[in-house]
């Protein structure tokens, strides 16, 4: 069984900078972490590997610095790591990102594809399902438990607003997972040593035979026209006192401006 986990290296939220010309995030030189939801996807893959035996490959798209994120997952127990890095990928929106990742997964081959439910920088929750659409395979989102993997089928619990659904799907399948699924493991000393030595495989659009018109900013139908920081309001009111006093004062203010 082959499992591919898609991860994203996201910028430290305290260090976010925007390119004023392209209106995209500046990632080079910015402290980064692995998207927290993706860590649960990595753990899910490793748990299946521990139970049933599987080859786990972690895949990401980004600049050369994204190698650090891949090595972190190898230290946790992943077997292989692949980095999609190419100037042609720069500025990709969710559509172009999913298109590129789907092509790479087809190229590598997978029975199960795992993703975090969303990235904490974009918060769109679009890339995972879009990958499945490009690959023409079923997908199940918001997975909170992987009940069983047997033969050519998988059974999971899907988190809903009230309770959960039990869903069965044939393989290959793509799952997006939530934090309730598991607790990501710590890297072992042996894993850290292996992560330092492993060669990270790199793929460009040429190896994947991708059309440049579908990549990066050129291939992104979503365009950010303007981005700005909200202006600080100078007429802000700070209400002091106990919670009861604050609530009473807030009600009085809202009544005065006829909001209630």
N, C-alpha and C positions, 0 to 999 in steps of 0.2 A: 504494500500500500504506500502511495506517495501523497504526502501532505505538503501544501504550500501555504505559508503564512505571510500575508501582506502587512508590512508595518510602515509607519511613517515617522520620520524624525521631525518633531515639531519644535519651534523656537520657544525658549524660556519666555513665559508671558511678561516678565518684567523687562525683557530686552528686545521687544518687538520694534522693528524699524520698517518703514515703508519706502520703496523706491518711488520718488515723486514723478518720474517719467513714465514708468510702466504700471504704477499703482499695484505692485505686487510686493510680497514680503521679501525683505533682504535676509537671506539665510546665511550667506558666507560670513564667517567671523562672529556669528551670534551663538551664544550658548544654547545647546539643544538637548532634548530628552526624547526617549521613545514615547510616542503617544500612549498614555496610560491604558486605554481600552485595548490597544494592540498587545500589551503585555499579557492580558488575559487570553487572547487568541493564541499566543505562543505557548502559554501554559496548557491550554486545551490540546494543542498538537502534541506536546510532550507527554501528556497524560495518556493519550491514545497510543503513542509510541510505547510507553511503559507497559500498557495492558495488552496490546495486540501485536506490537512490532510494526514499525513504519519508518519510512525515510522522511525526515522533516527538513524542508528547505525554507529559509526565510528570504523574502524578496522585498526590496524597496526601490523607490525611484528618487533620485536626488543628486546633489553635488558630491564630490569625493569625500567630504567630511562625514557623509552618511555611513561610511564604513564602520565608524565607531559604534553605531547602533546595531549593525549586523554582528559585530564581534561580541557585543553584549548578549545577544540571543544565542550565539554559539557557546558562550560560557555557561548559559543556562542548560544547554543540552541539544541544541539544533545540530543537525548533521552537516548542513551546507548553507551557504549564503550567496545571494546574487544581487548585484547592484546595477540598476539601470541608470546609467549616467551619460549624458550627451547634451551638448548645448542646444540641440534641437528640442529637447524636452522642457527647456526653461519657460516658465510662465504658464504651464498647463493648467487649465481649469479642471473641474471634476470629470467632464466628458473626455477630454484629451488624456487625462491621467488614467481613467478606466480603460480607454482604448489601448494605451501602451501596456498597462499591466496585464490586460487580458491576452494580448499578443505574446507577452513573455511567458505567461502561464501555459498557453497552448504550446509554445516552443519547448518548455521544460517538461510538461505533462504532470497531471495531478488527479487524484481521486477525490480529495477533499481540499477545498480552499477556505482558509479562515481569515477573517478580518475583524478588527474592533468595530463596534457599532458606528463610531464616528471619530473624527479627529478633533482635538480640542482647539485647534487654531481656526479651522473653517466651520466646524459644527454642521456640515450639510447632511451627513449620513447617506451620501449619494454614491460614493465610489464603489463600495462593496456590491450593492445590487446592480450597478451599471456594469461591473466586470462580468457578472453572471449573464447579463443580457447580451453583452458582446460575445461571450462564449457559448451562448444558447444552452445554458444548463440551469437547473432549478436553484433557487436560493431561499434561505430561511433567515429572517432577521431577528434581532433581539433574543438570541438563544441564551437561556439561563441554565440549561442542563443538557448534557449529551447523555441520553439514557442508554443507548446501545449502538454499536456499529457491527453489523453482521452481514456476511455475504456482500451483496451489492446494494444494501440499504442502510440508512441511518435513521434513528429515532431521537428526537430532541423535544425539549420543552421550550416554548417560545413565550417570553414575558409579554403580558398584555396589561392594559390599564387596571383590569379587575381579574386577577387570577392568571392563568396561563393556558396555552394550547399545547396539545401533544401532536407533533407533526412527524410524519414519516416521508422520506424522500429517497429516490434512487441515487446511486453514485454515477458519475461525479456530481458534486453539489458544492455550493458556496454557502457558508454560514457567517453571519455577523454576530458577535457575542457582546454580552453586557458584563459588568463587573461582578454581578451576583454569581457568575458561573464558577469562579474558583479564586484561589489566592496564588498569584505567581510565585514560583520558587526562587530561592536565592541561587546565584551562580556558585558552582563548586570550585575548589582550588584546581582540580584537574581540568575542569572546563575552562577556567581562566587561562591556564597554560596553553591549552589547545587553541583558544581564541586568538592568542597572540601570534601563533604560528600559521593559522589557516590562511590560505590564499583566497581572497574574495573574488569571485568570478564577476567580471564586468561585461555588460551587454550594451550595445548602442543601437540606434535605429537601423543601421545597415545590417547587423547580424539578424535582426528580426524582420528585415525586408518591409519596413513601414514606410508609408507615404508621408513625406515631410509636411504636406498640406494638412494633415490631420494631427500634427504634433505642436506642442508649445503654444505660444500666443497665437500663431498663425492658425492653428487648428482648434482654437477654443472659442466656441460660440458665446460664452459668457465673458463680457468685457466690463471691467470696472472703469467707469468714466471719471469718477472723482472720489477722493477719500480725504477726510479731515477729522480733526479732533473736536468734539463738542466744546463750545465756549462755556467757560465757567460763569454761572449766574451770580451776580453780585448781591441780589436781593434775597439770598437764602435766609431761612429762619431756623435757628437752633432752639429746640424746646427742651428746657431742663426740667428736673424734678423726677418724681417716682413714675413708674409706668402708668399708674392710674392718672396722675396729674398730667403727664404728657398726652395721654389719650384724650382727656377732657379738653386740654388746650387745642389739640389738633381738630377735634370736633367743632369747637368754637370758630376756628379759622376757616374750616371748610363751609360752615354755615354762613359765615360772613361773606364769602365769595360765591355763595349760592351753588356749591358743588353738591351739597346734601340738604 
